[in-house]
Amino acid sequence: MEQLTTRGRLRRTALALAAAATTLGLTLGAASPAGAVTVPAEFGTDYHDPLTAAPAIATPHTRSCSVTVAEAKFKDFTPYTGTYTPPTGCGTPGRWSKVVLRLDGSVAGRQYDRLGYLDIGGVEVFRTSTPEPSQDGIDWSVEKDVTRYEKTLSGEQSVDMLIGNVVNDTYTGVLDVRVTLTFYTPEPGRTASATPAGSAPDQVIPLSDADSVTTGASLTVPRNSERILAEVYATGSGGGCEEFWYSAVTPSASYSCQGGDDGPYREVEVSIDGKVAGIASPYPNVWTGGWSPYLWSVLPSPTAFDVRPLEFDLTPFAGELNDGKAHTVDVSVLGVPSGQTGWSAPTNILVWQDAHKPVVTGALTSYRTSSLPKVTNTYEDGSLRSLVTAGAHSLKVSGYLDTSHGRVTTTVDRSLTTAITHHWTPDENTDNQTGRWTDVQKVTVNGHTSRTDRTYTLDGRSTIDTGNRLRVIMSVDDHARTDGILSDDKYAGDATFTLGVARADRHAVATTSERYRLRGAGVCYDHTLATEQGVLTKDVRRC
């Protein structure tokens, strides 16, 4: 994924500055006799391997088997292709208690951050980005629970993986990657839940294998579908302004990243036969080259290595979709100026079927939404320019299905808000912004309501002083509450270095931290990490 080259984002990614400048190094501090960590005065040529404070995936204490799915050295834009075969000796294929994907990677030299994906049987099961390496090299790993794709994994499938990369005399880092799947047998005496919400889907249907926004895809679902979800791996990237979409301004504002009339407002929509069926706020991903690469030398921004798909509950439309006919599905990103690229949105449709009825009938009974989000932008010119953006959208739909276990009525009520304040000087040497996005969804099934509240925040402040020193102070927060379980992944960093000079002359320094918390009935997790100049200085668990 190339970095931005527009004037206003030069300090954030072109920080790609002199070609060689994409490699950010530092010296790993040695432990003193007392066990304390010695922190260097500034970055050197090596640093700690990337870490995250997120909890490890919980796995059952049962027999497990592992399969290598992909192994490749990515140095261009040639996909890896292969064949996946389910493991033997781990129970009945498609009836595992858990399936965990693990990516192990290494890279050395100079390289940008890159965006990648893994498709199995045409289904995108994993989307990721990569760390930027030190000259001496780094290793990193990512894990993801992919149990929901177990029906796809129950038979032999094609494998397609790509982390697009450029390797030449300047950008020397080859991405050496291995991906495995580990399968766990069911726990004794435990069986899958009889309800659709508690089990893996019976089918996962990829809408499109193209790495772009899906337009006019054809979808035919089984006629006995009783629960239908869409998952969309929506990412703004590619080196243009949409990589920093939350910074875009309206046409009347003077700034290096121009947007459309809605300025920085973005929203991901799923439509069925021309009718909006689902809405979501995209997550403000910051890749490891964004703003200042020194911010992410050890601790990546939340979700950067495991890009979380947006989920849309389409069950109220199941009565219409179950007619056996092909329906048109569109996935769009609202707010993107016409003709502007930079977004991809690979989409899977997850379907749970009624095991005791070949055809399930029903209908959409109520539908309420505004045709477009309500967005306002207030721009003020002067020695300090500002753009204040507020946006909101809501959707409420209900439908019923006559299943083998009776009539089931599902109501999906979702509301989104956006609030962004952006201040900058005419030369953009001062460029500050804060953003807050909320995404609240309530799904009611026969009177039982499940609620998920998501809040994303971003606060970035960058300045370039008279000595051409760029300083970026940054915080990012991924906060959610789902049926009483609170999760909070909070990152903070402060990085400074000199622009336009060789790496050895940048005198770069940075402090970063991440705290990941889980709270709820019977749940307690609290992990904090901190670094200075790429040295891990704190690793504390409180639960």
Secondary structure as GFF3:
##gff-version 3
##sequence-region A 1 543
A	DSSP	three_ten_helix	7	9	.	.	.	ID=ss1
A	DSSP	three_ten_helix	19	22	.	.	.	ID=ss2
A	DSSP	beta_strand	64	74	.	.	.	ID=ss3
A	DSSP	beta_strand	80	84	.	.	.	ID=ss4
A	DSSP	beta_strand	98	107	.	.	.	ID=ss5
A	DSSP	beta_strand	115	120	.	.	.	ID=ss6
A	DSSP	beta_strand	123	129	.	.	.	ID=ss7
A	DSSP	beta_strand	138	145	.	.	.	ID=ss8
A	DSSP	three_ten_helix	147	149	.	.	.	ID=ss9
A	DSSP	three_ten_helix	152	154	.	.	.	ID=ss10
A	DSSP	beta_strand	157	163	.	.	.	ID=ss11
A	DSSP	beta_strand	175	184	.	.	.	ID=ss12
A	DSSP	three_ten_helix	196	198	.	.	.	ID=ss13
A	DSSP	beta_strand	203	206	.	.	.	ID=ss14
A	DSSP	beta_strand	217	219	.	.	.	ID=ss15
A	DSSP	beta_strand	225	232	.	.	.	ID=ss16
A	DSSP	beta_strand	235	236	.	.	.	ID=ss17
A	DSSP	three_ten_helix	241	247	.	.	.	ID=ss18
A	DSSP	beta_strand	267	272	.	.	.	ID=ss19
A	DSSP	beta_strand	275	280	.	.	.	ID=ss20
A	DSSP	three_ten_helix	293	296	.	.	.	ID=ss21
A	DSSP	beta_strand	310	313	.	.	.	ID=ss22
A	DSSP	three_ten_helix	315	317	.	.	.	ID=ss23
A	DSSP	alpha_helix	318	321	.	.	.	ID=ss24
A	DSSP	beta_strand	327	334	.	.	.	ID=ss25
A	DSSP	beta_strand	343	344	.	.	.	ID=ss26
A	DSSP	beta_strand	347	353	.	.	.	ID=ss27
A	DSSP	beta_strand	361	369	.	.	.	ID=ss28
A	DSSP	beta_strand	374	380	.	.	.	ID=ss29
A	DSSP	beta_strand	385	403	.	.	.	ID=ss30
A	DSSP	beta_strand	406	424	.	.	.	ID=ss31
A	DSSP	beta_strand	430	445	.	.	.	ID=ss32
A	DSSP	beta_strand	448	464	.	.	.	ID=ss33
A	DSSP	beta_strand	469	482	.	.	.	ID=ss34
A	DSSP	beta_strand	485	498	.	.	.	ID=ss35
A	DSSP	three_ten_helix	503	505	.	.	.	ID=ss36
A	DSSP	beta_strand	509	520	.	.	.	ID=ss37
A	DSSP	beta_strand	523	532	.	.	.	ID=ss38
A	DSSP	beta_strand	535	541	.	.	.	ID=ss39
###
